[in-house]
């Protein structure tokens, strides 16, 4: 009878531990949206999701979160306003086309520290000489690496940081004032909307005119990298 009681006690302890574990997952590590979070304008709104971040001590608003983009894009105009040594920019062989099919030159890539919510991220950007309607764009490379879930409908960005659910609200349309003590990066007044796709060369072969074009093949080094 004593052994049976001990078995029941052990079972109760295991159930209690399981209940606490389930409660922790539900409270801290579960990303969800509900209808109460839909802002004014509701489902009729077509606003993109822009958030405010910080970079190198500067407030960096107008950061577009776009899960339709295969790139993290940093306009050259934004880079020039930040206290960043552009000589650290690396060359790259990406070919980028806008949504209308036109080619856009990639000047290089650079890694910048970006504070989003309470966390700091090292973001790998492609630098381009463009005039978009945002200071920088965070696409799927950052969204997936951070495990973030953006929603333009709810105008929120949610992610799990150190076991806690972090919700970042979209920035307001109008910022009333900025104190002179707060370094601030404005968006270019000549902004245009841009959406980008990317194609990267991993191998190239020179073919003399008139010769047979060989079947494209990936090198062993490229295969290992993939």
Secondary structure, 3 states (H helix, E strand, C coil): CHHHHHHHHHHHHHHHHHHHHHHHHHHHCCCCCCHHHCCCCHHHCCCCCEEEEEECCEEEEEEEECCCCCCCEEEHHHHHHCCCCHHHCECCCEEEEECCCCEECEEEEEEEEEEECCEEEEEEEEEECCCECCCEEECHHHHHHHCCEEECCCCEEEEEECCEEEEEECCCCCCCCCCCCCCEECCCCCCECCCEEEEECCCCCCCCCCCCCCCCCCCHHHHHHC
